[in-house]
């Protein structure tokens, strides 16, 4: 009796092999894209977080040193004039904050007025920044007085129900001017 002949072993057709390779590549690509997406999200989160930390730490690098305090006529509020220094690469600035009588100055910048000497164009006062004085007219109105040559970065006209006006001291003998910058 003759042995039955076993069919010859055949290699799978090329199309079947290509299908398996394609499926494996698609699966690997899916894993790669998912991993890349997770990495991008983590990088964005790390960038945002580090930016917030740097900004918060940068605020902590500045020192606020009180120069003068001007209580309102009824004593419910006060204007605190202070020098703000943020390190060797920045000059001194004179700033003012309108505060409640019992409120402490925070570590931020002034909420009412910010100026500097404009690289020495205006004379320096106590603390290294330009001189600033405050005159309360009444509980809801005050005048800030500064040299006309200062560089002003912030000058609020109204804050917490208080009207603020500004008077510039004369430059080189010029007459006083009352303005609202």
Secondary structure in CASP SS format (residue, H / E / C, confidence):
PFRMAT SS
TARGET T0000
AUTHOR 0000-0000-0000
METHOD secondary structure of the structure
MODEL  1
X C 1.00
X C 1.00
X C 1.00
X C 1.00
X C 1.00
X C 1.00
X C 1.00
X C 1.00
X C 1.00
X C 1.00
X C 1.00
X C 1.00
X C 1.00
X H 1.00
X H 1.00
X H 1.00
X H 1.00
X H 1.00
X H 1.00
X H 1.00
X H 1.00
X H 1.00
X H 1.00
X H 1.00
X H 1.00
X H 1.00
X H 1.00
X H 1.00
X H 1.00
X H 1.00
X H 1.00
X H 1.00
X H 1.00
X H 1.00
X H 1.00
X H 1.00
X H 1.00
X H 1.00
X H 1.00
X H 1.00
X H 1.00
X H 1.00
X H 1.00
X H 1.00
X H 1.00
X H 1.00
X H 1.00
X H 1.00
X H 1.00
X H 1.00
X H 1.00
X H 1.00
X H 1.00
X H 1.00
X H 1.00
X H 1.00
X H 1.00
X H 1.00
X H 1.00
X H 1.00
X C 1.00
X C 1.00
X E 1.00
X E 1.00
X E 1.00
X E 1.00
X E 1.00
X E 1.00
X E 1.00
X E 1.00
X E 1.00
X C 1.00
X C 1.00
X C 1.00
X C 1.00
X C 1.00
X E 1.00
X E 1.00
X E 1.00
X E 1.00
X E 1.00
X E 1.00
X E 1.00
X E 1.00
X E 1.00
X C 1.00
X C 1.00
X C 1.00
X C 1.00
X C 1.00
X C 1.00
X C 1.00
X E 1.00
X E 1.00
X E 1.00
X E 1.00
X E 1.00
X E 1.00
X E 1.00
X E 1.00
X C 1.00
X C 1.00
X C 1.00
X C 1.00
X C 1.00
X C 1.00
X C 1.00
X C 1.00
X C 1.00
X C 1.00
X C 1.00
X C 1.00
X E 1.00
X E 1.00
X E 1.00
X E 1.00
X C 1.00
X C 1.00
X C 1.00
X C 1.00
X C 1.00
X C 1.00
X C 1.00
X E 1.00
X C 1.00
X C 1.00
X C 1.00
X C 1.00
X C 1.00
X E 1.00
X C 1.00
X E 1.00
X E 1.00
X E 1.00
X E 1.00
X E 1.00
X E 1.00
X E 1.00
X C 1.00
X C 1.00
X E 1.00
X E 1.00
X E 1.00
X E 1.00
X E 1.00
X E 1.00
X E 1.00
X C 1.00
X C 1.00
X C 1.00
X E 1.00
X E 1.00
X E 1.00
X E 1.00
X E 1.00
X C 1.00
X C 1.00
X E 1.00
X E 1.00
X C 1.00
X C 1.00
X E 1.00
X E 1.00
X E 1.00
X E 1.00
X E 1.00
X E 1.00
X E 1.00
X E 1.00
X C 1.00
X C 1.00
X C 1.00
X C 1.00
X C 1.00
X C 1.00
X C 1.00
X E 1.00
X E 1.00
X E 1.00
X C 1.00
X C 1.00
END
